[in-house]
Amino acid sequence: MPFALYLLALAVFAMGTSEFMLAGLVANIAISLDVPVGTAGLLTSAFAVGMVIGAPTMAALTRRLPPHGTLLGCLVLFALAHVIGAITADFAVLFSTRLVAAFANAGFLAVALSVATRLVGADGKGRAVAVLLSGTTVATVVGVPAGALLGTALGWQSTFWAIASLSSAAAVGIATGIPADRRSGLAPDRPVGSPSLGTEIRLLASPRLFLPMALAALINAGTFAVLTFLAPLVTGVAGLSEWWLPPALVLFGIGSFIGVTVAGHLSDRRPRAVITVGGVLLLLGWIAMAASASQPVVLLALVPLQGILSFAVGSTLITRMLYAATEGPTMGGSYATAALNLGAAAGPLLGAATLTTTLGDVGPVWVAAFATAVALSLALPLLRVIAPGEVRSHPAAASTSTATAGGAAARRPAGGR
């Protein structure tokens, strides 16, 4: 994999840490800014909604700009939002900075996903997505627990300063380590004869694109419904000490990292197998977790397993989206980003709604099981639409894809937008 991918993953790590870190900071923010905990919790919703809206908006606004400069601009804006968030004593200002940070994050990820798939061969999109998304999964393993500890020791503002510093370092790395030339895949040139914005938006009507988008949103909704309310499961249903929550989060993060890594090797070659086998096992895992959440050993064993399965299936669906969005080079990444964050926004809301029902603290797990079941009921009969061909198992298809890519390269500057 090109070194440029790992620089992009570093930035995604900083952004992923920021997205998830509020889970351990909300209580301190509420006290510091003198607002109810529920109000402080809106900061998480603001970020998710900002990502959903920001991904296609930022991609549309920046599609005529050089990708290299767009990535740097989004990173700088992201860092500045955290600096302002760290120094403000006004909740409304902090809320606004989360929206701005989400827009910057969405813009960066949308462009980075498109760039990542241009940095590799025609049949290497899955591996490129795996490297890029590993930044998010490592954030759940390292960044979020570290941010929580830093916030507890030095105040929640210190975590914001840390994110700003890490984002700035990533910006320097991209500015100095990735030349904006044709060889880097981040050339400033816009493709000759590239599709119009309207053409790229109309791609959403294609079942090959819309279906994996919907499925990815459903899988991610289930994942985040459980992840957001993992604390009540661990400390309430399973009866463990609150000190077990960080290890549980780390276990999930490790599982998610393994999941995207495995999917990176399989989603290009065997997407149908990952979606079917992985999806069925994911559903069975959620049912098992709901049924045995009161057993600490079983719960802690299932947490990393579900991390593996949910991220393997989810990242494979994202890869299928990127293959389907080949004719939308500037908007494809934004569609993937929006789908992921639509699930991340909807899942916790649905999970929260079940907490006051007879399902109690196990309700979010049943939400995950239901969302996964719906996804499978749609995916299994339509596998030929989602994954019309196994890239490597059909040499002719691969050759055609390579030839098409080669012809496109001859018609336009490599990596241009």
Backbone torsions as a table, in degrees:
resi	resn	phi	psi	omega
1	MET	NA	140.0	-180.0
2	PRO	-62.0	145.2	-179.9
3	PHE	-59.0	-30.9	-179.8
4	ALA	-56.9	-35.3	179.8
5	LEU	-60.9	-38.1	-177.3
6	TYR	-73.6	-30.6	173.5
7	LEU	-66.7	-40.2	176.2
8	LEU	-64.7	-38.9	179.5
9	ALA	-64.7	-33.4	176.6
10	LEU	-61.2	-43.5	178.0
11	ALA	-64.9	-40.4	178.0
12	VAL	-63.8	-33.6	176.0
13	PHE	-61.0	-46.8	179.3
14	ALA	-61.9	-42.6	-178.3
15	MET	-70.7	-38.1	177.2
16	GLY	-64.8	-39.4	176.8
17	THR	-60.7	-43.5	179.3
18	SER	-62.8	-41.1	-177.0
19	GLU	-63.5	-39.2	-173.7
20	PHE	-98.9	-12.3	-169.8
21	MET	-67.7	-23.5	-175.8
22	LEU	-65.9	-17.1	177.8
23	ALA	-58.1	-31.0	180.0
24	GLY	-102.1	2.8	-174.8
25	LEU	-119.5	-11.7	-172.6
26	VAL	-56.6	-44.6	-177.9
27	ALA	-62.0	-43.6	179.8
28	ASN	-67.5	-37.4	178.0
29	ILE	-64.9	-41.7	179.9
30	ALA	-59.7	-43.7	179.6
31	ILE	-67.6	-45.4	-176.1
32	SER	-63.5	-40.8	-176.2
33	LEU	-99.4	4.2	176.1
34	ASP	57.2	53.0	175.0
35	VAL	-129.8	157.3	176.2
36	PRO	-61.4	153.7	179.1
37	VAL	-59.6	-40.0	179.1
38	GLY	-60.9	-37.9	177.6
39	THR	-67.5	-43.1	177.4
40	ALA	-61.4	-32.5	178.6
41	GLY	-64.6	-19.6	177.6
42	LEU	-64.4	-18.4	177.8
43	LEU	-61.4	-35.1	178.1
44	THR	-68.7	-44.7	178.5
45	SER	-63.1	-39.0	179.9
46	ALA	-59.6	-41.4	-178.8
47	PHE	-66.3	-45.2	-178.4
48	ALA	-64.7	-44.4	179.1
49	VAL	-64.6	-40.5	177.3
50	GLY	-60.0	-36.6	178.3
51	MET	-67.5	-42.8	-178.6
52	VAL	-62.4	-47.2	-179.1
53	ILE	-74.9	-38.4	-173.0
54	GLY	-70.4	-32.7	-175.4
55	ALA	-59.1	-59.0	179.7
56	PRO	-69.0	-33.1	-179.2
57	THR	-64.7	-49.2	-178.9
58	MET	-66.2	-38.4	179.2
59	ALA	-63.6	-40.1	179.6
60	ALA	-67.9	-40.9	-177.8
61	LEU	-70.7	-29.7	-174.2
62	THR	-105.2	5.7	-172.8
63	ARG	-64.4	-23.9	178.7
64	ARG	-95.0	1.2	-179.3
65	LEU	-95.7	156.2	177.1
66	PRO	-61.4	131.5	-179.5
67	PRO	-59.1	-38.7	-179.6
68	HIS	-60.2	-47.9	179.1
69	GLY	-68.0	-34.6	178.9
70	THR	-64.3	-44.0	178.8
71	LEU	-60.8	-45.5	179.9
72	LEU	-65.0	-43.1	179.8
73	GLY	-61.4	-42.4	178.9
74	CYS	-64.3	-39.4	179.5
75	LEU	-66.4	-42.1	179.0
76	VAL	-64.5	-43.9	177.9
77	LEU	-61.6	-40.4	178.9
78	PHE	-61.4	-45.2	179.9
79	ALA	-64.0	-43.6	-179.5
80	LEU	-63.2	-37.4	178.4
81	ALA	-61.0	-36.6	179.6
82	HIS	-75.3	-31.9	175.9
83	VAL	-64.2	-46.6	178.8
84	ILE	-64.4	-40.0	177.8
85	GLY	-61.9	-34.3	-177.8
86	ALA	-73.2	-28.2	-174.3
87	ILE	-100.4	-9.6	-177.6
88	THR	-82.2	151.7	173.8
89	ALA	-116.8	12.7	-177.3
90	ASP	-112.4	123.5	-177.6
91	PHE	-62.3	-38.8	-179.1
92	ALA	-61.3	-39.1	178.3
93	VAL	-67.1	-43.6	178.6
94	LEU	-61.0	-42.4	177.8
95	PHE	-59.0	-43.3	-179.9
96	SER	-64.3	-38.4	179.8
97	THR	-65.9	-31.0	178.0
98	ARG	-68.7	-37.9	176.6
99	LEU	-64.7	-43.9	179.5
100	VAL	-63.7	-43.9	179.3
101	ALA	-62.3	-38.1	179.3
102	ALA	-65.7	-42.1	177.6
103	PHE	-61.9	-43.7	178.9
104	ALA	-64.4	-42.3	177.7
105	ASN	-60.6	-47.2	-179.0
106	ALA	-61.5	-43.4	179.3
107	GLY	-63.0	-43.6	179.9
108	PHE	-63.0	-49.2	-175.1
109	LEU	-66.7	-38.3	178.9
110	ALA	-61.5	-45.3	179.0
111	VAL	-70.1	-40.8	-178.0
112	ALA	-63.1	-38.8	178.5
113	LEU	-63.8	-42.1	178.3
114	SER	-66.5	-42.4	179.8
115	VAL	-65.5	-42.5	-177.0
116	ALA	-58.1	-39.9	-178.8
117	THR	-74.3	-17.4	175.8
118	ARG	-87.8	-15.1	-179.7
119	LEU	-81.0	-11.4	-177.3
120	VAL	-119.1	178.8	179.0
121	GLY	-69.1	172.5	-176.7
122	ALA	-62.0	-25.8	-178.4
123	ASP	-111.0	23.1	-177.9
124	GLY	-114.5	18.2	-176.5
125	LYS	-60.7	-39.5	-178.7
126	GLY	-61.2	-42.7	179.5
127	ARG	-68.3	-36.8	177.9
128	ALA	-64.9	-43.7	177.6
129	VAL	-62.0	-39.3	-179.9
130	ALA	-61.8	-44.3	178.9
131	VAL	-63.2	-44.9	-177.9
132	LEU	-64.6	-47.2	-178.2
133	LEU	-72.9	-15.0	175.7
134	SER	-62.2	-25.5	175.1
135	GLY	-60.4	-39.5	178.4
136	THR	-69.7	-43.2	-177.1
137	THR	-69.3	-37.5	176.0
138	VAL	-65.4	-31.6	177.0
139	ALA	-61.2	-39.2	179.7
140	THR	-70.8	-27.6	-179.3
141	VAL	-81.6	-44.5	-171.8
142	VAL	-110.8	-52.3	-171.2
143	GLY	-63.0	-47.9	-176.6
144	VAL	-66.0	-50.0	176.8
145	PRO	-60.6	-39.7	179.3
146	ALA	-65.3	-40.0	177.7
147	GLY	-63.2	-40.2	178.7
148	ALA	-64.3	-42.8	179.4
149	LEU	-65.9	-42.0	179.4
150	LEU	-63.9	-42.4	179.3
151	GLY	-65.0	-36.8	178.4
152	THR	-68.0	-39.6	-175.9
153	ALA	-78.4	-39.9	-171.3
154	LEU	-122.2	4.3	-178.4
155	GLY	98.9	150.4	-174.6
156	TRP	-62.1	-27.0	179.9
157	GLN	-61.9	-31.5	-178.3
158	SER	-62.8	-33.1	178.1
159	THR	-67.7	-38.6	176.9
160	PHE	-63.6	-41.4	177.5
161	TRP	-63.0	-38.9	-179.9
162	ALA	-64.0	-41.8	178.8
163	ILE	-64.9	-41.2	178.4
164	ALA	-60.8	-41.9	-179.6
165	SER	-66.6	-43.6	-179.3
166	LEU	-66.1	-39.1	178.0
167	SER	-64.5	-39.9	178.5
168	SER	-64.2	-40.8	178.1
169	ALA	-63.4	-40.0	178.3
170	ALA	-64.9	-38.8	178.5
171	ALA	-62.7	-42.6	177.8
172	VAL	-62.4	-42.0	179.6
173	GLY	-61.4	-42.9	179.6
174	ILE	-69.4	-39.8	-178.7
175	ALA	-65.0	-38.4	-175.5
176	THR	-99.2	-24.3	-174.1
177	GLY	-99.8	-11.6	180.0
178	ILE	-126.3	98.7	179.0
179	PRO	-66.8	138.9	-180.0
180	ALA	-84.0	64.2	178.2
181	ASP	-124.6	-178.5	-174.1
182	ARG	-69.1	-28.0	-177.6
183	ARG	-74.3	-23.7	-174.0
184	SER	-81.8	-14.8	-173.3
185	GLY	83.3	1.7	179.8
186	LEU	-120.4	38.5	-178.2
187	ALA	-65.5	147.2	-178.2
188	PRO	-77.2	-10.8	-174.4
189	ASP	-75.7	141.2	173.9
190	ARG	-85.7	138.6	-177.1
191	PRO	-58.0	138.3	175.4
192	VAL	-70.1	127.8	179.4
193	GLY	72.0	22.4	179.6
194	SER	-68.9	154.1	-175.6
195	PRO	-66.1	153.7	177.3
196	SER	-74.4	166.0	178.2
197	LEU	-60.3	-41.4	179.1
198	GLY	-60.6	-40.2	178.4
199	THR	-63.2	-42.7	-179.6
200	GLU	-67.2	-36.8	178.3
201	ILE	-67.9	-37.0	179.8
202	ARG	-66.3	-16.7	175.7
203	LEU	-60.8	-24.3	-179.8
204	LEU	-61.4	-21.3	178.6
205	ALA	-76.9	-11.3	-179.6
206	SER	-75.8	125.6	177.7
207	PRO	-57.8	-32.1	180.0
208	ARG	-62.9	-27.7	179.0
209	LEU	-96.6	-47.9	-173.8
210	PHE	-66.7	-38.5	-176.7
211	LEU	-63.0	-52.9	177.1
212	PRO	-63.4	-27.5	174.4
213	MET	-61.6	-48.5	-179.6
214	ALA	-63.9	-41.2	-179.3
215	LEU	-66.6	-41.3	178.7
216	ALA	-63.2	-39.5	177.9
217	ALA	-62.9	-41.2	179.7
218	LEU	-65.5	-45.7	-179.9
219	ILE	-63.0	-42.5	-179.0
220	ASN	-70.2	-32.3	176.6
221	ALA	-61.0	-45.6	178.1
222	GLY	-63.7	-42.7	-179.2
223	THR	-60.4	-46.9	-176.2
224	PHE	-78.9	-22.4	173.0
225	ALA	-61.6	-43.8	-179.9
226	VAL	-75.6	-44.8	-176.6
227	LEU	-61.7	-40.1	-178.7
228	THR	-64.8	-35.3	-176.7
229	PHE	-113.2	34.6	177.1
230	LEU	-69.7	-32.2	-178.6
231	ALA	-57.7	-49.0	177.9
232	PRO	-60.9	-32.6	177.5
233	LEU	-65.8	-46.7	-175.3
234	VAL	-70.3	-49.2	-173.7
235	THR	-90.3	-24.7	-178.4
236	GLY	-96.0	-68.3	-175.5
237	VAL	-65.7	-47.2	-178.6
238	ALA	-80.9	-16.7	176.5
239	GLY	72.8	23.8	179.9
240	LEU	-88.4	162.0	176.6
241	SER	-67.1	154.9	178.7
242	GLU	-61.9	-19.7	178.3
243	TRP	-70.0	-12.3	177.9
244	TRP	-82.9	-13.3	-178.2
245	LEU	-65.2	-49.2	177.7
246	PRO	-56.4	-44.7	176.6
247	PRO	-61.2	-35.8	178.8
248	ALA	-64.9	-40.9	177.8
249	LEU	-65.1	-39.0	177.7
250	VAL	-64.2	-41.4	178.3
251	LEU	-60.4	-43.3	178.2
252	PHE	-63.5	-42.4	179.4
253	GLY	-62.0	-41.8	177.5
254	ILE	-62.2	-43.1	178.3
255	GLY	-61.2	-43.5	-179.3
256	SER	-64.8	-36.8	177.4
257	PHE	-64.1	-44.0	177.4
258	ILE	-62.4	-40.1	-178.0
259	GLY	-60.9	-47.8	-178.8
260	VAL	-70.9	-30.1	178.5
261	THR	-67.7	-46.1	177.8
262	VAL	-63.2	-44.0	179.9
263	ALA	-62.6	-32.8	178.7
264	GLY	-60.2	-30.6	179.5
265	HIS	-87.5	-22.6	-173.4
266	LEU	-109.4	-24.5	-171.0
267	SER	-69.7	-23.2	175.3
268	ASP	-80.2	-37.1	-173.2
269	ARG	-93.6	-42.7	-173.0
270	ARG	-131.2	57.0	-178.1
271	PRO	-62.7	-35.9	-178.4
272	ARG	-64.5	-39.6	179.8
273	ALA	-65.4	-41.8	179.6
274	VAL	-63.2	-44.3	-176.7
275	ILE	-68.2	-43.8	-175.7
276	THR	-77.0	-59.3	-177.5
277	VAL	-65.2	-47.9	179.2
278	GLY	-62.6	-39.9	-179.5
279	GLY	-65.0	-43.2	179.1
280	VAL	-64.6	-44.6	178.4
281	LEU	-64.0	-36.4	178.0
282	LEU	-62.8	-45.3	178.9
283	LEU	-61.5	-46.8	179.4
284	LEU	-62.3	-35.4	178.8
285	GLY	-65.8	-41.4	177.8
286	TRP	-64.5	-40.5	178.8
287	ILE	-63.7	-43.0	178.9
288	ALA	-63.5	-39.4	179.3
289	MET	-65.0	-42.5	179.2
290	ALA	-64.4	-37.4	-176.6
291	ALA	-77.8	-24.8	-173.7
292	SER	-126.0	25.3	-177.4
293	ALA	-64.4	-21.4	179.8
294	SER	-78.2	-7.4	178.6
295	GLN	-99.2	104.2	-173.5
296	PRO	-53.7	-44.0	-177.0
297	VAL	-64.6	-43.8	-179.7
298	VAL	-65.5	-43.3	-179.6
299	LEU	-60.0	-48.7	-178.1
300	LEU	-67.7	-26.2	176.4
301	ALA	-75.3	-34.7	-178.4
302	LEU	-77.4	-27.0	-176.9
303	VAL	-56.9	-53.4	179.0
304	PRO	-68.3	-33.3	179.1
305	LEU	-62.1	-43.7	178.7
306	GLN	-68.9	-31.0	173.9
307	GLY	-62.4	-42.8	178.7
308	ILE	-60.8	-52.4	-173.4
309	LEU	-68.1	-43.6	-176.6
310	SER	-65.9	-40.7	-179.3
311	PHE	-78.0	-28.6	176.0
312	ALA	-66.5	-47.9	-179.9
313	VAL	-67.6	-45.6	-177.8
314	GLY	-61.9	-46.3	-178.4
315	SER	-69.5	-29.6	175.8
316	THR	-66.2	-40.7	177.3
317	LEU	-64.6	-38.2	176.8
318	ILE	-63.1	-40.4	177.4
319	THR	-61.4	-41.8	178.1
320	ARG	-62.8	-36.5	176.2
321	MET	-60.7	-44.2	-177.6
322	LEU	-67.2	-34.9	174.3
323	TYR	-65.6	-41.8	-178.9
324	ALA	-70.0	-23.7	-176.8
325	ALA	-97.1	21.9	-179.0
326	THR	-56.6	-34.4	-179.3
327	GLU	-81.5	0.6	176.2
328	GLY	-122.7	68.8	-170.1
329	PRO	-64.2	-24.7	-177.2
330	THR	-99.5	-17.8	-176.9
331	MET	-110.0	-15.2	-176.4
332	GLY	-56.8	-45.2	179.6
333	GLY	-63.6	-33.2	180.0
334	SER	-69.6	-34.4	177.9
335	TYR	-65.1	-40.6	177.6
336	ALA	-63.4	-44.6	179.8
337	THR	-62.3	-43.5	-179.4
338	ALA	-64.2	-41.3	-179.7
339	ALA	-62.4	-46.0	179.6
340	LEU	-59.9	-43.9	-174.3
341	ASN	-82.8	-21.6	170.4
342	LEU	-62.5	-42.6	175.5
343	GLY	-65.6	-40.2	-179.2
344	ALA	-65.7	-27.9	178.7
345	ALA	-84.1	-41.5	-175.8
346	ALA	-75.1	-38.4	-176.7
347	GLY	-56.5	-53.4	179.2
348	PRO	-61.0	-35.1	178.5
349	LEU	-65.3	-44.0	178.2
350	LEU	-67.0	-39.8	178.1
351	GLY	-63.1	-41.7	-179.9
352	ALA	-63.3	-35.9	-178.5
353	ALA	-64.9	-24.9	-178.6
354	THR	-85.9	-15.2	-174.7
355	LEU	-64.2	-29.5	-178.1
356	THR	-94.4	6.1	177.5
357	THR	-95.1	-176.7	178.9
358	THR	-65.9	-16.5	178.4
359	LEU	-71.5	-28.3	177.0
360	GLY	62.8	-142.3	-175.0
361	ASP	-68.3	-14.0	178.1
362	VAL	-86.9	-9.7	-177.3
363	GLY	-52.1	-46.7	-179.9
364	PRO	-58.3	-30.7	178.5
365	VAL	-69.0	-39.1	176.8
366	TRP	-67.7	-31.3	173.5
367	VAL	-61.0	-44.5	179.2
368	ALA	-62.0	-42.3	179.4
369	ALA	-63.5	-42.8	-179.7
370	PHE	-65.3	-45.8	-179.5
371	ALA	-61.6	-40.4	179.1
372	THR	-67.3	-39.5	178.4
373	ALA	-63.2	-41.6	177.4
374	VAL	-63.1	-43.1	179.4
375	ALA	-60.4	-43.6	-179.9
376	LEU	-66.2	-39.5	-179.1
377	SER	-63.6	-27.7	176.4
378	LEU	-85.2	-37.4	-172.5
379	ALA	-75.0	-45.1	-171.4
380	LEU	-59.7	-43.2	179.2
381	PRO	-75.8	-12.3	-172.3
382	LEU	-120.8	27.8	-178.4
383	LEU	-60.7	-32.9	-179.0
384	ARG	-68.6	-23.5	177.0
385	VAL	-81.0	-43.5	-177.6
386	ILE	-68.1	-46.7	-178.3
387	ALA	-130.3	80.4	-175.0
388	PRO	-65.0	-15.7	177.9
389	GLY	-160.3	142.9	174.0
390	GLU	-80.2	114.2	-167.9
391	VAL	-52.2	-50.0	-174.8
392	ARG	-86.7	-21.0	-176.9
393	SER	-82.8	-6.5	177.7
394	HIS	-123.0	88.9	-175.7
395	PRO	-54.5	-37.3	-178.2
396	ALA	-63.3	-43.1	179.8
397	ALA	-64.1	-41.0	-179.9
398	ALA	-64.4	-40.1	-179.7
399	SER	-65.1	-41.0	178.7
400	THR	-62.6	-43.2	-180.0
401	SER	-61.5	-43.1	-179.3
402	THR	-65.6	-41.7	-180.0
403	ALA	-64.0	-41.4	178.4
404	THR	-61.9	-44.0	179.3
405	ALA	-62.9	-39.9	179.7
406	GLY	-65.3	-39.6	178.3
407	GLY	-64.9	-39.8	179.0
408	ALA	-63.8	-40.3	-179.1
409	ALA	-63.7	-33.7	179.9
410	ALA	-71.0	-23.9	-177.0
411	ARG	-89.9	-17.1	-176.3
412	ARG	-145.5	161.9	176.3
413	PRO	-63.0	137.7	-177.3
414	ALA	-59.9	133.2	174.4
415	GLY	73.4	5.3	-179.8
416	GLY	-70.8	164.4	178.0
417	ARG	-112.5	NA	NA
